[in-house]
Amino acid sequence: MLALALCGALSPVAPGAAVADGSDATPLTRPDVTPGRVVTSGALTPPTDLVDAVALASTDAPGHDSALALRADGTVVGWGDDGHGQTSVPDGLTGVVAVDTAGGSSLAVRSDGGVVAWGDPGSGVTAVPDDLGPVTAVAVGGRLTDDTACSVAYAVRADTTVVRWGGAASATCPGLGDEYDVPEGLAGIRAVSAGDTVVLALRDDGTVVRWGPGLAAADGVDPATWQDMTSVSAKGEHAVGVDASGRLVGWGVWGEAGAPTLEGVRAASAGRQVAALRDDGSVACLPGCATPPGAPRFQAVSGGSDQVLAVLAPRSDLPPAPSAGPGPVQLLPGYVGPDYAMNPPAGLRDAVELDATSFAAGGNTAMAVRSDGTVVGWGSRYPVRLQPPAGLSDVVDVGVGAGFALALRADGSLVPWGSGGVTTLPPDLGPVVAVDAGGTQKAVRDPDGGPPTVTTCGVALALRADGTVRTWGSTGATCRALTEAMAAPADLTDVVSVSIGDEYAVVARADGSVVGWGPSWRSYSTGLALERWDSVTSVSTDRARIIGVRADGTVRLWGVTGEVPVGPLDAPVVAASAAQTSGFLLGPYGRLVLSGGPTGEQQGRYTAVAGGDNYTLAIAVGGSAAAPAVPPLGATTVTTRRIGMAAGVATAFRYPANRADPVWRARVFVDRSTTARGLRVGIYADDDGRPGALLSTASTDSVVPGAWNTVLLDRGVTVQAAGSYWLVALAPYAGADDGSTAAPRLVLRGADGAPPGTPSLVSADRTLTGLPGAAPTDPDDPGADPATTWREGRTPDSGPASFFAST
């Protein structure tokens, strides 16, 4: 039984659920637990959108496993066996602070101390006593098999006494007798937990009271002798507890091998699979079963019959998802035959949205929406007819397709341009919230044997404000059949995301389902089990490739060879784009992962991606926004003093921290004379006046001269107010450097207002491609990792630079 609490508004409960009024109780509050995703080591697979759990409860009934999770908003979700209605959470149940389930019945405690029960009515657990009053904790015990459903309930009242109800004889329950009655005079109780044959009550003084039929010769230490306990858990015929020293104790669990020595435990859950949550966030599954997947960062656990459930804490060493720009557009390298004509125009460093098309749709073409609401286009097959109309403004999204483009304006109106009849908008279109553009080229054979005639056929797709979609396209004789075949299904509603390829479209609906249609949909989707594509919140498609991003940040991928496995990723996906030949691009916390291309994970951080035949474009985190007045670390003023460094040589600048704060971004002002394209940034601890341990790094390969350049750190660093740190900049070495002016150089600007002689160090190594040293594996204990291999060559005292770190 878990007794976490959460303040929340109370709502009516569906008819048939039993409720005990606790309106006189002091509202309960839950501990400060960060909501997280639920993972499992077994077959009791949690709902895919369960990413905000704060507490868990599960059964120990082989073949009838079920579970409940308390969400951060005070609601409850259930999954697994529901043969007795135990996971059918009553409609409207909110304000919940604790849950438990066993024997086909479930209980919830609300923040006002009221109790709600649901599930099998046979044993009487759903008949909550009218005089129960406000409670602080509940527990359900009993057994559930193919033939038996018996449950008994306990509650700790606000006056620290315990009351039992349930366990009555029924068609499937022989009745749970006097052995389950609460011992007479029991008081001073703060928690209770129940299994099949044992019930535990934890006193305020840390001692434990045990009752129930139990096991006469159970191995381990009898709970009646436990001392100084902080928590107890009973499930099945097993009992475990954690004492104040962090030691795990158990009874009826260990078998002939005896109790293992396990220290540093902060919580434990009984069951045939005992789950022990350690202080370091790891999970021990005893006596040797599989642990849930994930790094050692769990927050709550629940043991069961053949699995362990756990709430996975969000990674603390990953930055938040970057904002949607503005930033520079970058052509990502690494593909066979890249189309370098797709290099973005010079000066495009304030993009907020991207779209691109492939050669199959009439030529490689890309467009970007700038932060001022204007549109710019480019590409190897960028015709004059695709230039945006003069005066186009207030644009928030753009779609580029076969021979045409669409701009979505902030007021929900569309502005089309190009050719092929797509520029004529449907008369009843109404306000639009999202657009996409597609189409292909059709070759018509010459009856006289001459070369075929190639016609560009465009198709547009718009998501309207009412959740419906409209398609329209080219109207010529060659294209009319495609336009008609691309008409959206008449009954398609509740759409939240749209994407269109060459001859098919895919949309995601509000219920998480995915719908596709079009002439090529049948062939491209052969074998695609869309019923498995649940909880999808956004879709992206190109020729024969589909990506679905799910509510929990995981991804479904479909390619030419079938469904493609992804992951596990350490962070939710925040951006995805399907590209025709360059693979899939996934953006967990702004880092791109190319699952179909040869380059793997990309350096840098990005906010949007788009791809075509043999190229991929991305908006990098960056831009030239003004610097804050006083950052946690570094200097923000910009002087005319220049600090130059050759590629391959790192320069370190020492700064005292201005205040204690976590930092996720580094910003450096790059002088206009810079010729280097790459930039590597690092934060180092101070080691007696020289760079010590490397705390975090960041990188970009699209340096913007004459502006502040922003890079997102690989991991956050909490700087201490009394400490000093080193900010290091490097342009990666890319070949021989003869010292001539033609060699790549990184030039920074100096800052003013610093003490005279602010130290700076230049590395002795002159051919560095990356920063010396390795970032710590444990960001909370950088000293546990090897010291940096930094070797200084000279100390020009050229600092400080216009260089800082911030949130």
Secondary structure, 3 states (H helix, E strand, C coil): CECCCCCCCCCCCCCCCEEECCCCCCCCCCCCCCCEEEEECCCCCCCCCCCCEEEEEECCCCCCCEEEEEECCCCEEEEECCCCCCCCCCCCCCCEEEEEEECCEEEEEECCCCEEEEECCCCCCCCCCCCCCCEEEEEEEEEECCCCEEEEEEEEECCCCEEEEECCCCCCCCCCCHHHCCCCCCCCEEEEEECCCCEEEEECCCCEEEECCCCCCCCECCHHHCCCEEEEEEECCEEEEEECCCCEEEECCCHHHCCCCCCCEEEEECCCCEEEEECCCCEEEECCCCCCCCCCCEEEEEECCCCEEEEECCCCCCCCCCCCCCECEEECCCCCCCCHHHCCCCCCCCEEEEEEECHHHCCCEEEEEECCCCEEEECCCCCHHHCCCCCCCCEEEEEECCCEEEEEECCCCEEEEECCCCCCCCCCCCCEEEEEEEEEEEEECCCCCCCCEEEEEEEEEEEECCCCEEEEECCCCCCHHHHHHCCCCCCCCCEEEEEECCCCEEEEECCCCEEEECCCHHHHCCCCCHHHCCCEEEEEEECCEEEEEECCCCEEEEECCEEECCCCCCCCEEEEEEECCCEEEEEECCCCEECCCCCCECCCCEEEEEECCCCEEEEECCCCCCCCCCCCEEECCCCCCEEEEECCCCEEEEEEECCCEEEEEEEEEECCCCCCCCEEEEEEEECCCCEEEEEEEEEECCCCCCEEEEEEEEEEEEECCCCEEEEEEECCCCCCCCCCCCCCEEEEEECCCCCCCCCEEEECCCCCCCCCCCCCCCCCCHHHCCCCCCCEEECCCCCCECEEEEC
